[in-house]
Amino acid sequence: MHRCCDRGGYSEGESGEIKITFNTQGREGHQEKQVHVFSNDTDNPDKVLTFSCDIVNGE
């Protein structure tokens, strides 16, 4: 899995985009992955983003 942010930091109230690339090669069926986003927010310093997909063999 590869991740990339559109920039390194944000001020309070700003928003951004996190792009995640998942290599499905050699995988089949239901897949579920998590990405941890760490911040200096004292109330929520670690946010877990979960994504899932169903990989269908094209043969």
C-alpha positions as YAML, in Angstrom:
chain: A
units: angstrom
residues:
- id: 1
  name: MET
  ca: [0.00, 0.00, 0.00]
- id: 2
  name: HIS
  ca: [1.25, 3.47, -0.80]
- id: 3
  name: ARG
  ca: [0.02, 6.76, 0.55]
- id: 4
  name: CYS
  ca: [0.66, 10.37, -0.33]
- id: 5
  name: CYS
  ca: [-0.63, 13.69, 0.95]
- id: 6
  name: ASP
  ca: [-1.02, 16.81, -1.14]
- id: 7
  name: ARG
  ca: [1.20, 18.73, 1.35]
- id: 8
  name: GLY
  ca: [3.01, 18.24, 4.64]
- id: 9
  name: GLY
  ca: [0.94, 20.24, 7.11]
- id: 10
  name: TYR
  ca: [-2.35, 22.02, 7.70]
- id: 11
  name: SER
  ca: [-3.57, 24.84, 9.88]
- id: 12
  name: GLU
  ca: [-6.60, 24.41, 12.10]
- id: 13
  name: GLY
  ca: [-9.77, 24.25, 10.01]
- id: 14
  name: GLU
  ca: [-8.00, 23.48, 6.74]
- id: 15
  name: SER
  ca: [-8.78, 20.33, 4.80]
- id: 16
  name: GLY
  ca: [-6.83, 18.23, 2.35]
- id: 17
  name: GLU
  ca: [-6.77, 14.98, 0.46]
- id: 18
  name: ILE
  ca: [-5.07, 11.68, 1.21]
- id: 19
  name: LYS
  ca: [-4.50, 9.46, -1.82]
- id: 20
  name: ILE
  ca: [-4.07, 5.74, -1.21]
- id: 21
  name: THR
  ca: [-2.90, 3.25, -3.83]
- id: 22
  name: PHE
  ca: [-3.45, -0.45, -3.14]
- id: 23
  name: ASN
  ca: [-1.70, -3.07, -5.29]
- id: 24
  name: THR
  ca: [-4.21, -5.88, -5.85]
- id: 25
  name: GLN
  ca: [-1.75, -8.18, -7.63]
- id: 26
  name: GLY
  ca: [-1.93, -11.70, -6.19]
- id: 27
  name: ARG
  ca: [-5.02, -10.96, -4.10]
- id: 28
  name: GLU
  ca: [-8.60, -12.15, -4.49]
- id: 29
  name: GLY
  ca: [-11.85, -11.75, -2.60]
- id: 30
  name: HIS
  ca: [-12.71, -9.28, 0.11]
- id: 31
  name: GLN
  ca: [-9.83, -7.11, 1.29]
- id: 32
  name: GLU
  ca: [-9.83, -4.63, 4.16]
- id: 33
  name: LYS
  ca: [-6.98, -2.25, 4.94]
- id: 34
  name: GLN
  ca: [-6.38, 0.52, 7.44]
- id: 35
  name: VAL
  ca: [-4.44, 3.77, 7.25]
- id: 36
  name: HIS
  ca: [-3.44, 5.65, 10.40]
- id: 37
  name: VAL
  ca: [-3.38, 9.44, 10.23]
- id: 38
  name: PHE
  ca: [-1.36, 11.06, 13.01]
- id: 39
  name: SER
  ca: [-1.77, 14.69, 14.06]
- id: 40
  name: ASN
  ca: [-1.03, 17.10, 16.87]
- id: 41
  name: ASP
  ca: [-4.74, 17.26, 17.78]
- id: 42
  name: THR
  ca: [-4.77, 16.50, 21.52]
- id: 43
  name: ASP
  ca: [-8.35, 15.14, 21.38]
- id: 44
  name: ASN
  ca: [-7.81, 12.90, 18.32]
- id: 45
  name: PRO
  ca: [-4.09, 12.39, 17.70]
- id: 46
  name: ASP
  ca: [-4.58, 9.15, 15.71]
- id: 47
  name: LYS
  ca: [-7.41, 8.68, 13.24]
- id: 48
  name: VAL
  ca: [-7.89, 5.28, 11.58]
- id: 49
  name: LEU
  ca: [-9.28, 5.23, 8.05]
- id: 50
  name: THR
  ca: [-10.57, 1.84, 6.91]
- id: 51
  name: PHE
  ca: [-11.26, 0.93, 3.31]
- id: 52
  name: SER
  ca: [-12.43, -2.31, 1.77]
- id: 53
  name: CYS
  ca: [-12.87, -3.78, -1.68]
- id: 54
  name: ASP
  ca: [-13.83, -7.02, -3.38]
- id: 55
  name: ILE
  ca: [-11.27, -8.22, -5.92]
- id: 56
  name: VAL
  ca: [-12.74, -10.33, -8.70]
- id: 57
  name: ASN
  ca: [-10.50, -12.55, -10.82]
- id: 58
  name: GLY
  ca: [-10.90, -11.43, -14.43]
- id: 59
  name: GLU
  ca: [-10.17, -14.84, -15.97]
...
